Structures are given as structure tokens and as C-alpha cells.
Amino acid sequence: MEETAILEKTKQSDSCYLDLNQVVKASGVQAAIDARGATAAMASNEVLARVAEVASFDLLDFMRVDQDGGCKVNLKLVKRLGLGHLIKRLRINKDGTQDIELEPKAPALVKLGEHYKLWKGEAQPQVTLVELAKNLRAKYERLQREKQCDQPAGDLPGPTGPVQ
């Protein structure tokens, strides 16, 4: 094996120093380092999911309010669900009260908006439910007058974007 040959050659030489590059290559250490580097990085979909978790996390889902108005946070549930990365700081004060600070939502929302290209500089057309209902009613009344109520209505007039 190449590793044994390198070690034998080193023992025979007068030098007490090993050529670490040769040892690393021969022993498979470099392959292990490369494999770890490849698996250590997060996939892009996981990064996006984590940013979305920061943006949408609500600590109230993990709180219980007692009769006196005090509250307890179930940190075991946060840990069990793998959401501990959403807590920025947890501090127990001298008086026994706890301070929990979460990762800020605003930067996460901005990053999500950039990812989904919401800040392109142009307003996207949006339709409210009221506008949608008015257009549907007008189309229905027109079809009734034309006695085409049994026919498919077709597309709505005007812009049809996300509904607010």
C-alpha cells in the first residue's frame, strides 16, 4: 500500500519530518475532508426553508399563560421540533424571570422578498375580492341577458393577479 511505503521511506531517511501532503493523500484523510466539506454546506432549499421559519416563527405557539397572567415557554417542544436556531438569546435574570430574544423577522422577510423578486420596482397587479365579485356579477348578468347562462363564462375582464 502507498501509505506503508511512504512511512517506510520516512523511517529510513535521516529526516525526522514527515511530508504531510503525502501522508494525507495516502491515508485517505483528504478524501474524508473533501466528503465532510461537501456535506457540511446547506442546500439552497434548506437555506430558504430556514429563512422562512425565521420570518414566520411565532413564540406564542409554544407559550402557556397561567391564571395570574404569567407565561411559560415550552423550550422542550422548540428543541424537539428542531427550531432552536430561531432563538437568538435566552437569559435568566437575577429575579428568576426569563428573557427570550428571537432572530429578527424583518431581515428574513426582506431576503424572502428578494428571493421571490417582490421588490422589482414595479407594482404587480392585484385584485381584491370586491373587484373579483363585481366582475363575476357583471359577467353573470350579461350572460343572463344573452341567455347564455348554461355556457362556460370564460376569462374575467381586466387584470387578474394575486387576490388580496
Contacts in CASP RR format, 6 or more apart in sequence:
PFRMAT RR
TARGET T0000
AUTHOR 0000-0000-0000
METHOD contacts of the structure
MODEL  1
MEETAILEKTKQSDSCYLDLNQVVKASGVQAAIDARGATAAMASNEVLAR
VAEVASFDLLDFMRVDQDGGCKVNLKLVKRLGLGHLIKRLRINKDGTQDI
ELEPKAPALVKLGEHYKLWKGEAQPQVTLVELAKNLRAKYERLQREKQCD
QPAGDLPGPTGPVQ
1 26 0 8 1.000
2 26 0 8 1.000
3 23 0 8 1.000
3 26 0 8 1.000
3 27 0 8 1.000
6 19 0 8 1.000
6 22 0 8 1.000
6 23 0 8 1.000
6 26 0 8 1.000
7 23 0 8 1.000
10 18 0 8 1.000
10 19 0 8 1.000
23 29 0 8 1.000
24 30 0 8 1.000
42 50 0 8 1.000
48 112 0 8 1.000
48 115 0 8 1.000
50 85 0 8 1.000
51 108 0 8 1.000
51 111 0 8 1.000
51 112 0 8 1.000
51 115 0 8 1.000
52 108 0 8 1.000
52 112 0 8 1.000
53 83 0 8 1.000
53 85 0 8 1.000
53 86 0 8 1.000
54 86 0 8 1.000
54 103 0 8 1.000
54 104 0 8 1.000
54 105 0 8 1.000
54 108 0 8 1.000
55 105 0 8 1.000
55 108 0 8 1.000
55 109 0 8 1.000
55 112 0 8 1.000
57 83 0 8 1.000
57 86 0 8 1.000
57 102 0 8 1.000
57 103 0 8 1.000
57 105 0 8 1.000
59 73 0 8 1.000
59 100 0 8 1.000
59 102 0 8 1.000
62 73 0 8 1.000
62 74 0 8 1.000
62 75 0 8 1.000
62 77 0 8 1.000
62 78 0 8 1.000
63 71 0 8 1.000
63 72 0 8 1.000
63 73 0 8 1.000
63 74 0 8 1.000
64 71 0 8 1.000
64 72 0 8 1.000
64 74 0 8 1.000
65 71 0 8 1.000
66 72 0 8 1.000
73 98 0 8 1.000
73 100 0 8 1.000
75 90 0 8 1.000
78 84 0 8 1.000
78 86 0 8 1.000
78 87 0 8 1.000
85 103 0 8 1.000
86 102 0 8 1.000
86 103 0 8 1.000
87 100 0 8 1.000
87 101 0 8 1.000
87 102 0 8 1.000
87 103 0 8 1.000
88 101 0 8 1.000
88 102 0 8 1.000
88 103 0 8 1.000
88 104 0 8 1.000
89 99 0 8 1.000
89 100 0 8 1.000
89 101 0 8 1.000
90 98 0 8 1.000
90 99 0 8 1.000
90 100 0 8 1.000
90 101 0 8 1.000
91 98 0 8 1.000
91 99 0 8 1.000
91 100 0 8 1.000
91 101 0 8 1.000
92 98 0 8 1.000
92 99 0 8 1.000
93 99 0 8 1.000
113 119 0 8 1.000
118 124 0 8 1.000
124 161 0 8 1.000
124 162 0 8 1.000
125 159 0 8 1.000
125 160 0 8 1.000
125 161 0 8 1.000
126 161 0 8 1.000
126 162 0 8 1.000
126 163 0 8 1.000
126 164 0 8 1.000
127 159 0 8 1.000
127 160 0 8 1.000
127 161 0 8 1.000
127 162 0 8 1.000
127 163 0 8 1.000
127 164 0 8 1.000
128 163 0 8 1.000
128 164 0 8 1.000
129 163 0 8 1.000
129 164 0 8 1.000
132 156 0 8 1.000
132 163 0 8 1.000
135 156 0 8 1.000
135 157 0 8 1.000
135 158 0 8 1.000
136 153 0 8 1.000
136 156 0 8 1.000
139 153 0 8 1.000
139 156 0 8 1.000
139 157 0 8 1.000
140 149 0 8 1.000
140 153 0 8 1.000
143 149 0 8 1.000
143 151 0 8 1.000
143 153 0 8 1.000
END
